[in-house]
Amino acid sequence: MVPVKKGDKVVLRCTRCGYEMELDKSAEKDYKGTSKADEKRVLTTTVVSKEVQVNKEEKEKELEQAKEDYYELVLDEMGEYGDQTS
């Protein structure tokens, strides 16, 4: 039997057949569970953020430089690959 809230009352319901019976006050304390949290295990998280001002032109220059570096690397690798196959 499992305690289930039904309206304002708590009833006991069988998990197999679904039979319900009212929970009397004397048995109510047997079905209540309490747990205490260990104070040492409390975890707090602080979020720190910083707003960074980036100039659009600087960002575009950095992107162009990254593209050029990438293309140089790819061309160098392809040149080495071409030397090995011939």
N, C-alpha and C positions, 0 to 999 in steps of 0.2 A: 504494500500500500504506500502510495506517494501522496504527500500533501499538495493540494491544488487549490488556488483561490477561485471561488465561484461567487461572483458578486461581492458582497460584504463578508461572506463566511469562508472558512477554510474547510474543505472536505478531503477525505482520504479516497484515492482512486486506485483501483487495482490496475496494474500495468498490463495484465494479460487479458482480462475480460471487460474492463471498463466499469466494474461495479463501484458505486460511490456510497460512502456513508459519512455522516457528519462527524466532525472531530469534537469530542467533548473536552471541556476545559481541563480536566485532570490529565488527559493524555497529550494536551497541546504542548506542554513543556518538553515532552519526550521527542517531539518532531522539530523543535527549534534548534538550529545550529548557530553557534557564534564562533568567531575566530578573531584573534588579536593579531595585528600587524606588528612585526618586530621593528622597533624604532630605528635600529641600525640599518635597516634595509630600505629606508626611504631615499629615493633618488630624485634629485632636482636637476633640471637642465636649464641652462641659460643660453639664450640665443644672442649672439653678438653679430651685428652687421655693420658694414661700413659702405657708405655711398662713395663711389669713385666717379669723378668727373673725367670723361674721356672726350677729347676733341674729335669730331667726326673726320676731319682731315688727317689727323694723326693715325686714326684707326685704319683709314683707307691706305695710307702709306705703309703701315705695318703689314696689311694684307697683301699689297703688291710685292713687298719685299719677300714675304713668305712664299708667294707664288713663284717669284724668280728663283729663289733658292731651291724650290721643289723641282722646277723645270731643269735647272742645271744638274741636279742630282740624277734625275731620270735620264737626261741625255748622256751623262757620264756612264751610267750603268748600261745603257743601250749600246754605247760605243764599246765598252768592255765585252758585252755579250756578242757583238758583231765580230770582234777580233777573235774570239774563241771558236766561232762556227766556221770561219773561212780557212 
